[in-house]
Amino acid sequence: MSTITFRTDDAVDAALAALTSSDRDRSQAIREAILLAWRTRQDEALKAEAAALAADEGDVAEARQVLTDMEALRAW
């Protein structure tokens, strides 16, 4: 595990104080914030990829055709 040192400003100090006012210590609050930021970035990337796929007319047409073919097979 590594140690990180960084400078805060008044807004970060206030947020950190609020996040540690219960049972969390500063390190735990910072770790959770970093992981939340990472997960948020991952979610945004997945949403962007899904939007790009949904906007790809060729891909959408192919998916519709596969669905149609699967429905036809189920009717047998």
Buried (B, 14 or more C-beta within 10 A) or exposed (E): EEEEEEEEEEEEEEBBEEBBEEEBEEEEBBEEBEEEEEEEEEEEEEEEEEEEEEEEEEEEEEEEEEEEEEEEEEEE
